[in-house]
Amino acid sequence: MGHSLRSMLEMSVACLIFVIAATAGLLLFQSGATALEATFVASRGTDHNVHTTLTPLAGDGTVSGTDVLHSIGSIGVDVVVDGTVYTAALEREQADLTAIQATKRYSMAWQRGSQGELVRVLFTSL
């Protein structure tokens, strides 16, 4: 085989590999664009706002005193327990939490702001 024939075959193989790679890249790009379009259309109707919500998972809708104690200072909003306000910036170690009994059951309600954000959690002993 002559030098020019060999050179022509190598160049043909290189061009063929380039065309295959370019075609595969184009197909991958188009399938990615199609997947992004489908994701955009599917997520357009969903609500992207996530709000903190405290809700008992099961039972009679009440929470224990230990849950109330845990929520003070850990949820980032003011907590009102039987009329006593515990601010969000309050450190649990520095607060007088003796009025909250761990064995009591508390009903829970919450107040939300105008944008739907959690502003205050209210606990009332039963």
Short mmCIF file of the C-alpha atoms (twelve columns), coordinates in Angstrom:
data_MODEL
# 
_entry.id   MODEL 
# 
loop_
_atom_site.group_PDB 
_atom_site.id 
_atom_site.type_symbol 
_atom_site.label_atom_id 
_atom_site.label_alt_id 
_atom_site.label_comp_id 
_atom_site.label_asym_id 
_atom_site.label_seq_id 
_atom_site.Cartn_x 
_atom_site.Cartn_y 
_atom_site.Cartn_z 
_atom_site.pdbx_PDB_model_num 
ATOM 1   C CA . MET A 1   0.000   0.000  0.000  1 
ATOM 2   C CA . GLY A 2   1.361   3.340  -0.970 1 
ATOM 3   C CA . HIS A 3   1.973   6.250  1.291  1 
ATOM 4   C CA . SER A 4   -0.768  8.429  -0.275 1 
ATOM 5   C CA . LEU A 5   -3.360  5.621  -0.052 1 
ATOM 6   C CA . ARG A 6   -2.524  4.990  3.587  1 
ATOM 7   C CA . SER A 7   -2.702  8.701  4.362  1 
ATOM 8   C CA . MET A 8   -6.085  8.952  2.618  1 
ATOM 9   C CA . LEU A 9   -7.498  5.986  4.626  1 
ATOM 10  C CA . GLU A 10  -6.267  7.466  7.927  1 
ATOM 11  C CA . MET A 11  -7.820  10.824 7.065  1 
ATOM 12  C CA . SER A 12  -11.108 9.132  6.079  1 
ATOM 13  C CA . VAL A 13  -11.236 7.211  9.387  1 
ATOM 14  C CA . ALA A 14  -10.432 10.397 11.319 1 
ATOM 15  C CA . CYS A 15  -13.194 12.312 9.517  1 
ATOM 16  C CA . LEU A 16  -15.657 9.462  10.122 1 
ATOM 17  C CA . ILE A 17  -14.840 9.396  13.857 1 
ATOM 18  C CA . PHE A 18  -15.245 13.191 14.002 1 
ATOM 19  C CA . VAL A 19  -18.655 13.056 12.307 1 
ATOM 20  C CA . ILE A 20  -19.815 10.270 14.660 1 
ATOM 21  C CA . ALA A 21  -18.616 12.210 17.716 1 
ATOM 22  C CA . ALA A 22  -20.270 15.440 16.521 1 
ATOM 23  C CA . THR A 23  -23.548 13.592 15.849 1 
ATOM 24  C CA . ALA A 24  -23.481 11.914 19.263 1 
ATOM 25  C CA . GLY A 25  -22.780 15.268 20.926 1 
ATOM 26  C CA . LEU A 26  -25.665 16.897 19.089 1 
ATOM 27  C CA . LEU A 27  -28.037 14.079 20.105 1 
ATOM 28  C CA . LEU A 28  -26.932 14.365 23.759 1 
ATOM 29  C CA . PHE A 29  -27.399 18.133 23.666 1 
ATOM 30  C CA . GLN A 30  -30.905 17.796 22.197 1 
ATOM 31  C CA . SER A 31  -31.972 15.143 24.713 1 
ATOM 32  C CA . GLY A 32  -30.653 17.295 27.572 1 
ATOM 33  C CA . ALA A 33  -32.555 20.308 26.252 1 
ATOM 34  C CA . THR A 34  -35.715 18.197 25.972 1 
ATOM 35  C CA . ALA A 35  -35.316 16.954 29.556 1 
ATOM 36  C CA . LEU A 36  -34.768 20.507 30.844 1 
ATOM 37  C CA . GLU A 37  -37.835 21.721 28.964 1 
ATOM 38  C CA . ALA A 38  -39.961 18.933 30.453 1 
ATOM 39  C CA . THR A 39  -38.649 19.734 33.952 1 
ATOM 40  C CA . PHE A 40  -39.374 23.422 33.507 1 
ATOM 41  C CA . VAL A 41  -42.918 22.757 32.331 1 
ATOM 42  C CA . ALA A 42  -43.560 20.302 35.180 1 
ATOM 43  C CA . SER A 43  -42.204 22.596 37.891 1 
ATOM 44  C CA . ARG A 44  -43.865 25.760 36.626 1 
ATOM 45  C CA . GLY A 45  -47.120 24.952 38.398 1 
ATOM 46  C CA . THR A 46  -45.616 23.937 41.726 1 
ATOM 47  C CA . ASP A 47  -45.164 26.088 44.822 1 
ATOM 48  C CA . HIS A 48  -41.466 26.582 45.552 1 
ATOM 49  C CA . ASN A 49  -42.030 28.220 48.940 1 
ATOM 50  C CA . VAL A 50  -41.141 25.986 51.844 1 
ATOM 51  C CA . HIS A 51  -42.450 27.049 55.224 1 
ATOM 52  C CA . THR A 52  -41.524 25.672 58.607 1 
ATOM 53  C CA . THR A 53  -44.496 23.910 60.095 1 
ATOM 54  C CA . LEU A 54  -44.843 22.182 63.415 1 
ATOM 55  C CA . THR A 55  -47.464 19.478 63.294 1 
ATOM 56  C CA . PRO A 56  -47.807 16.345 65.385 1 
ATOM 57  C CA . LEU A 57  -47.343 13.327 63.146 1 
ATOM 58  C CA . ALA A 58  -49.947 11.170 64.847 1 
ATOM 59  C CA . GLY A 59  -52.189 11.028 67.855 1 
ATOM 60  C CA . ASP A 60  -54.711 13.477 69.225 1 
ATOM 61  C CA . GLY A 61  -53.056 16.656 67.898 1 
ATOM 62  C CA . THR A 62  -51.265 17.546 71.099 1 
ATOM 63  C CA . VAL A 63  -47.582 17.646 71.935 1 
ATOM 64  C CA . SER A 64  -45.760 16.806 75.128 1 
ATOM 65  C CA . GLY A 65  -44.000 19.251 77.388 1 
ATOM 66  C CA . THR A 66  -40.646 17.914 76.241 1 
ATOM 67  C CA . ASP A 67  -41.522 18.856 72.662 1 
ATOM 68  C CA . VAL A 68  -42.403 22.338 73.874 1 
ATOM 69  C CA . LEU A 69  -39.083 22.619 75.725 1 
ATOM 70  C CA . HIS A 70  -37.210 21.446 72.656 1 
ATOM 71  C CA . SER A 71  -38.935 23.951 70.385 1 
ATOM 72  C CA . ILE A 72  -37.866 26.955 72.485 1 
ATOM 73  C CA . GLY A 73  -34.783 28.461 70.890 1 
ATOM 74  C CA . SER A 74  -34.489 25.800 68.199 1 
ATOM 75  C CA . ILE A 75  -37.158 26.706 65.620 1 
ATOM 76  C CA . GLY A 76  -36.116 30.335 65.106 1 
ATOM 77  C CA . VAL A 77  -39.427 32.021 65.997 1 
ATOM 78  C CA . ASP A 78  -41.062 33.295 69.171 1 
ATOM 79  C CA . VAL A 79  -42.764 30.640 71.280 1 
ATOM 80  C CA . VAL A 80  -45.665 31.453 73.612 1 
ATOM 81  C CA . VAL A 81  -46.416 28.903 76.331 1 
ATOM 82  C CA . ASP A 82  -49.539 29.637 78.405 1 
ATOM 83  C CA . GLY A 83  -49.089 33.394 77.892 1 
ATOM 84  C CA . THR A 84  -45.332 33.479 78.561 1 
ATOM 85  C CA . VAL A 85  -43.345 34.663 75.539 1 
ATOM 86  C CA . TYR A 86  -39.983 33.057 74.816 1 
ATOM 87  C CA . THR A 87  -38.202 35.013 72.079 1 
ATOM 88  C CA . ALA A 88  -36.344 33.366 69.219 1 
ATOM 89  C CA . ALA A 89  -33.008 34.787 70.398 1 
ATOM 90  C CA . LEU A 90  -33.404 33.275 73.863 1 
ATOM 91  C CA . GLU A 91  -30.818 30.738 74.952 1 
ATOM 92  C CA . ARG A 92  -32.393 27.694 76.618 1 
ATOM 93  C CA . GLU A 93  -29.675 27.553 79.247 1 
ATOM 94  C CA . GLN A 94  -30.370 31.139 80.371 1 
ATOM 95  C CA . ALA A 95  -34.171 30.964 80.351 1 
ATOM 96  C CA . ASP A 96  -36.425 30.074 83.265 1 
ATOM 97  C CA . LEU A 97  -38.327 27.114 81.858 1 
ATOM 98  C CA . THR A 98  -39.623 25.757 85.172 1 
ATOM 99  C CA . ALA A 99  -43.207 26.746 84.318 1 
ATOM 100 C CA . ILE A 100 -43.256 24.181 81.507 1 
ATOM 101 C CA . GLN A 101 -43.920 20.704 82.815 1 
ATOM 102 C CA . ALA A 102 -42.482 17.893 80.734 1 
ATOM 103 C CA . THR A 103 -45.341 15.515 81.569 1 
ATOM 104 C CA . LYS A 104 -48.156 17.869 80.527 1 
ATOM 105 C CA . ARG A 105 -49.844 17.845 77.136 1 
ATOM 106 C CA . TYR A 106 -50.098 21.043 75.100 1 
ATOM 107 C CA . SER A 107 -52.262 22.039 72.177 1 
ATOM 108 C CA . MET A 108 -50.442 23.902 69.467 1 
ATOM 109 C CA . ALA A 109 -51.349 26.777 67.177 1 
ATOM 110 C CA . TRP A 110 -49.208 29.020 65.022 1 
ATOM 111 C CA . GLN A 111 -49.304 32.505 63.591 1 
ATOM 112 C CA . ARG A 112 -48.049 33.271 60.111 1 
ATOM 113 C CA . GLY A 113 -47.000 36.566 58.579 1 
ATOM 114 C CA . SER A 114 -48.399 38.179 55.450 1 
ATOM 115 C CA . GLN A 115 -45.977 36.210 53.248 1 
ATOM 116 C CA . GLY A 116 -46.856 32.879 54.900 1 
ATOM 117 C CA . GLU A 117 -43.728 32.696 57.047 1 
ATOM 118 C CA . LEU A 118 -43.975 31.274 60.548 1 
ATOM 119 C CA . VAL A 119 -43.966 34.151 63.061 1 
ATOM 120 C CA . ARG A 120 -45.018 32.663 66.393 1 
ATOM 121 C CA . VAL A 121 -45.936 29.273 67.846 1 
ATOM 122 C CA . LEU A 122 -48.542 29.154 70.603 1 
ATOM 123 C CA . PHE A 123 -48.732 26.312 73.134 1 
ATOM 124 C CA . THR A 124 -51.638 26.027 75.572 1 
ATOM 125 C CA . SER A 125 -51.664 23.435 78.336 1 
ATOM 126 C CA . LEU A 126 -54.618 21.067 78.510 1 
# 
